[in-house]
Amino acid sequence: MVHSAGWSEDEGLLRFKDKIYVPQNPDLWRQVILLCHDTKITGHPRCWKTLELVSRDYWWPQMSRYIGQYVSTCDLCNRTKPIRQALVGKLHPLRIPDSRWNTLSVDFVIELPLSSSHDAVMTMVNSVLKRAHFIPMHMMVTVEGAARLFSHQVWKLHGLPKCVILDCRCKGDWAQDSRRIPSYITVCNYDTTHLQENPQRLG
């Protein structure tokens, strides 16, 4: 019997939080995703919808990464589905900072192997000195939680920056929480298709 938190056993099936655990077997993973992506009923949904369908009943470590790779390499999707992204504009390089720790690049490395209850790292890189702080965290941390980590790990050592460079994936969350950001701090959002805009970006 399984006695760990979140795990249970039901009729010979190992479950994690009431979802069937799929062992580390790429062939089994592929068969599960095929049922939720390649059938006529599902109609080849995109990555997040496929993840939502799979996660209704199944779970395995780093599931979203494997599903993303599967969907992005689906031959039928690549040949028949139109590109729904806006046209990529011109590159606008960032301005050179005028002093140290005035400009910080922030990025999140997620879905790491669990270590001391942490499965993600928030990276903060000084754009002048290229010095970095690597802050362990949980990938489900809120904007307020990330701000608290910044306060405890970076602000107390270097003070508040004038410009924070964020991955565009964080734009919505920071916009909703902009009331917590002082007016004299500029929040820049760079496009992940233009990696030159943030040379310190990891991954």
N, C-alpha and C positions, 0 to 999 in steps of 0.2 A: 504493500500500500504506500501511496505517496502522502506525506504529511507536511510538505513545504507550503508556505503561504501562496495562494493563487493556483496551486496545482491540485488536481483531483483525478481519480480513475473511475470510469463509468463503462461497464460492460466491455472491458478489455481495451477501451480507448483512453489514452492519456490526454487530459484536458488542461489548458492553461486559461484561467478566468473564463470558464465555460466554453472555450473554443478548442476545437480538436488540434492537438499538437502534431505537426508534420515533421518527422525526423529529418536529419540532414541527408537528404537524398535528392539531387537535382532532378532526377526523373519523376519522382513523386511531386515535387514542386511544379514541374512543367505540366503535369497532368491536371493538377488543381487549377492552375492559371488558365489552362486551355478550356476548362469547363466554364470559366467566368469571363473569358475574353473571345475565344474563337468560335463559339457556337452561334447559330443563327438567331437565337433568342437574345443573346447579349449584344451582338452586332459590333464586335471589335471596339469597345469603349477605350477611351484614353487612359492614361496612367492612373490618375487619382480615382476615377470611377472603377477601374479594375481592382485597385487596392481596396476600395470600399466593399466591393462584391466579395472578394476573397476573405477579407477580415471579418465578414459576418459569421463565418463558421470555422475558419482555420487560423492558425498562428504558427510562425516559426521565427527565429531570430533574423533580423535584418531583412524582413519580408519586403518592405517597401523598395529597398535597393534592387532586389532580384526582380520584382515586378516591373520596376522602371526599365531595367535592362531588357526584359522580355518584350514589353510594349514598344520600346524604341527600336527594336530590331525586327518587329513583325513585318514581314514582306508585304502582306496585303494592305496594312495600314500605310506603309511608306509609299505604295504605288497608287493608292486610290484616294487618300484623304488630303484635302487642301491644307495649306499652311495658314493657320489662323492668327499668326503673330503679326504685329505691325511691322512695316518695313524698317530696317535698321537705319538709323540716321547717322550723321557724321560724328566722328569721335571728338570728344571734348576733354582733353587731358586736364588733370587737376593742377591747380596752381601750386607753385613751390612754396612750402610753409616758410614764414619769416622767423620762426623761433622753435625751440624744442618743445615737444609735447603740446603744441597748439593744435596739431592735426593728428587725429587717430583714425586708423582703419580698423573696422570691426567686422569679424566674420565668425561663423559658427561651423564647427566640424561635428557632425552628428552621426548617430548610429554606430558608435564605437563599442567594442566589447565592454561589458559592464565591469567597472572597477570601483570598489568602495561606494557603491550605489550611484556612481556617475556613468553616463553613457554619451557625453558630449563635452566639447571644449569650446569656450569662447576665447577667441584670439584678439588681442588688441595690440596693434603695431604702431609705433611712433614713426611717422613718415619721414622724419629728418635723420634720426639716429639709427633707424631700423631695429631698435630694441623692442622686445615683445613681452607681453604678459599672456600666459596660457592658464586660463581659469577653468578648472573642472566644474561641470554643472550637469543638470538633467535636461534632456532635449525638450521636455515639456515646460520649461521655465517660461514665465510670463515676462512681459516687458518690464513690469515693476520689479520682478525678481532679477532680471538682467541689470537693471539700473542699480539695484542694491549690491550686486556683485561688483559692478564698476566702482561704486562708492567705497566698498571695503578693500578692494584690491588695487585700484589705480588712482582714484581721486586723492586718497590720503597721502600718496607718495608724490604725485605730480600736479595736483590741482585740476581744475576744470579746463577742458580744451575749448578752443574757439570753433572747431569744425570736427564733425564726426562723419566718417565715410561708411555708409552701410550698403550691404548687398540689397539690390532692389527687391528681393523677396521679403525683406523686413519692412518695406515702405509702408504697407497698410497698417501694421501694428504700431509703428512709431507715429504715424499720422493720427491714429486714434488716441494715442497717449501723449500727444505733443504738448498738452497743458502742463506736463511734468518737466518739460525741458526748458531751461531758461532761455529767454528771448535772444540773448547774445551768443548762443551756440548755434552754429549753422549745421543742419543735417543734410548731407549730400547722399543721393542714392545713385549708385552706378549700375549699369546694365551688365548682366552676367555674360552677354554676348560680346562685350567690349572689355576684356580682361586687362587691357593696357591702362584703363582708367584707374585701376587699383593694383599696382604692382605687388603689394604685400598680400594679396588674396591667397589663401591656402586651399588647394584642391579645386 
